[in-house]
Amino acid sequence: MGNNNYKSVFEELKQKFSEIFPINDIHLISLNIGSRKTILVTIMRKGGITLNDCKFVSSILSGYIPEDYNLQVQSPGIGFEIRKDSFNILELFLQTPVKIFYTDIMEDKEKTIEEEGILTFVDKSISIKKFEKNKKNKKKLKKIGDIDNTTKNLQNNILGNNNDQNIISIPLDRIIKVKTTFFPEEI
């Protein structure tokens, strides 16, 4: 590809990568080219991405990268934003912690609401199992020597209990964006 400008390099790589992915159930989530000629490839598969997955994909893609560009292959990580035009990839994030931003009408005013939890279902709506927000658990977590209770409380906060009150569904057309996260902010 030589010294092509960013746009033509991007278009060529986008076309080539669309022919390559998915590889071993690994999907291309995003492709970006930075100002310092860094090609940033974000990948994901159900259950998450390992360092070995990044190395594997990097070895396959490196042959398509122009000499004067650098390749970085990464997982979405914390804070990765999925917007409306990319909701088709949400299924890859099932059973992972997310924060959902959506609109709701309250008292005749449209408000943006945030909910955190484990992504459990994606179709015409998104369902999450909300994190429990318990101030007692928060105080216990701060005790340094209380390892057993800390582990138990983390599991309870992440997995919740089997009570359906913790599961909410939000129609896709009301969702603004979904962000990946690991734990609720209270922890």
ZINOR-V424034 format. One record per residue. N is the residue number from 1. RES is the residue in three letters. PHI is phi in whole degrees, 0 to 359 (999 if undefined). OMEGA is omega in whole degrees, -180 to 180 (none if undefined). D_LAST is the distance of its C-alpha to the last C-alpha in Angstrom with 1 decimal. Layout:
# ZINOR-V424034
N/RES/PHI/OMEGA/D_LAST
N/RES/PHI/OMEGA/D_LAST
This chain:
# ZINOR-V424034
1/MET/999/175/48.0
2/GLY/64/-177/49.0
3/ASN/266/178/48.1
4/ASN/295/177/47.4
5/ASN/288/-176/45.5
6/TYR/307/-175/41.8
7/LYS/297/-179/42.5
8/SER/290/176/45.0
9/VAL/297/180/42.9
10/PHE/301/-178/40.0
11/GLU/296/179/42.3
12/GLU/295/180/43.8
13/LEU/293/179/40.6
14/LYS/302/179/39.1
15/GLN/296/-178/42.3
16/LYS/296/-178/42.3
17/PHE/292/178/38.7
18/SER/293/176/39.2
19/GLU/280/-176/41.9
20/ILE/274/-174/39.8
21/PHE/274/-2/36.5
22/PRO/283/177/35.1
23/ILE/241/180/35.6
24/ASN/48/-179/34.6
25/ASP/66/175/32.3
26/ILE/266/-177/30.7
27/HIS/249/174/30.8
28/LEU/281/-179/31.1
29/ILE/265/177/28.4
30/SER/204/177/29.7
31/LEU/227/179/32.4
32/ASN/224/174/32.6
33/ILE/240/-180/35.0
34/GLY/276/-177/33.9
35/SER/294/180/36.4
36/ARG/260/179/36.9
37/LYS/57/175/38.1
38/THR/256/177/34.8
39/ILE/265/-176/34.5
40/LEU/254/-179/30.9
41/VAL/248/178/30.6
42/THR/252/-176/27.3
43/ILE/236/178/27.5
44/MET/204/171/25.6
45/ARG/217/177/26.5
46/LYS/304/-180/25.1
47/GLY/95/176/22.7
48/GLY/106/-176/21.9
49/ILE/242/176/23.8
50/THR/253/175/24.6
51/LEU/299/178/26.2
52/ASN/297/176/29.4
53/ASP/297/179/29.3
54/CYS/297/178/29.1
55/LYS/297/-180/32.0
56/PHE/300/-179/34.0
57/VAL/296/179/33.7
58/SER/300/-179/34.5
59/SER/295/179/37.6
60/ILE/286/-174/38.8
61/LEU/281/-174/38.2
62/SER/302/179/39.5
63/GLY/290/-179/43.1
64/TYR/259/-175/42.7
65/ILE/269/177/41.3
66/PRO/302/-176/43.9
67/GLU/304/-175/44.7
68/ASP/271/177/43.6
69/TYR/245/176/40.1
70/ASN/249/-180/36.9
71/LEU/253/172/34.8
72/GLN/233/177/31.0
73/VAL/245/-175/29.5
74/GLN/216/171/25.7
75/SER/271/-179/23.1
76/PRO/298/177/21.3
77/GLY/66/-178/18.0
78/ILE/289/174/15.0
79/GLY/83/178/16.3
80/PHE/291/-177/19.6
81/GLU/263/175/21.2
82/ILE/246/-177/23.5
83/ARG/260/-175/26.0
84/LYS/311/-177/28.7
85/ASP/290/-180/31.3
86/SER/240/-178/29.1
87/PHE/300/178/27.8
88/ASN/297/180/30.1
89/ILE/266/-176/27.6
90/LEU/303/-179/24.7
91/GLU/301/178/26.0
92/LEU/292/-176/25.0
93/PHE/258/178/21.3
94/LEU/302/180/21.5
95/GLN/67/174/18.9
96/THR/243/179/16.4
97/PRO/291/179/13.3
98/VAL/220/170/14.6
99/LYS/240/-178/14.5
100/ILE/252/176/17.9
101/PHE/250/-179/19.8
102/TYR/217/180/22.9
103/THR/261/176/25.6
104/ASP/215/179/26.5
105/ILE/260/179/29.4
106/MET/232/-180/28.8
107/GLU/52/179/31.7
108/ASP/62/177/33.8
109/LYS/235/177/31.4
110/GLU/278/-179/29.4
111/LYS/234/173/25.7
112/THR/267/-178/23.0
113/ILE/240/177/20.0
114/GLU/244/174/16.7
115/GLU/226/177/15.1
116/GLU/243/176/12.4
117/GLY/172/179/13.0
118/ILE/267/180/15.0
119/LEU/292/-175/18.5
120/THR/246/-175/21.0
121/PHE/203/176/24.3
122/VAL/222/172/26.2
123/ASP/204/174/29.7
124/LYS/272/174/30.9
125/SER/216/177/27.4
126/ILE/243/175/23.9
127/SER/246/175/22.0
128/ILE/229/172/18.3
129/LYS/265/-173/16.6
130/LYS/296/173/14.0
131/PHE/290/174/10.4
132/GLU/286/177/10.6
133/LYS/246/-174/9.3
134/ASN/232/-177/10.0
135/LYS/297/178/10.0
136/LYS/297/178/11.5
137/ASN/298/-179/8.8
138/LYS/298/180/6.4
139/LYS/295/179/9.6
140/LYS/297/-179/10.4
141/LEU/296/-178/7.5
142/LYS/282/178/9.0
143/LYS/287/-174/12.3
144/ILE/295/-175/13.5
145/GLY/278/-173/16.2
146/ASP/265/-174/14.6
147/ILE/296/-177/14.3
148/ASP/299/179/15.6
149/ASN/292/179/13.4
150/THR/297/179/10.2
151/THR/298/-180/11.7
152/LYS/298/-179/12.8
153/ASN/293/177/9.7
154/LEU/299/179/8.0
155/GLN/299/179/11.5
156/ASN/297/-179/11.7
157/ASN/292/-177/8.7
158/ILE/281/-176/10.2
159/LEU/273/-177/13.8
160/GLY/68/174/14.0
161/ASN/258/-177/17.2
162/ASN/275/-179/20.6
163/ASN/279/-178/21.1
164/ASP/296/179/22.4
165/GLN/296/-179/20.9
166/ASN/274/-178/17.6
167/ILE/256/176/19.8
168/ILE/235/177/21.0
169/SER/238/-179/23.7
170/ILE/230/178/24.5
171/PRO/299/-178/27.9
172/LEU/303/-177/28.0
173/ASP/290/177/30.3
174/ARG/262/-176/27.7
175/ILE/274/179/25.0
176/ILE/273/179/24.9
177/LYS/199/176/22.6
178/VAL/234/178/19.9
179/LYS/243/176/17.4
180/THR/280/-179/15.8
181/THR/205/178/12.2
182/PHE/249/-178/10.1
183/PHE/225/175/6.7
184/PRO/297/-177/6.0
185/GLU/298/-178/5.5
186/GLU/292/-177/3.8
187/ILE/277/none/0.0
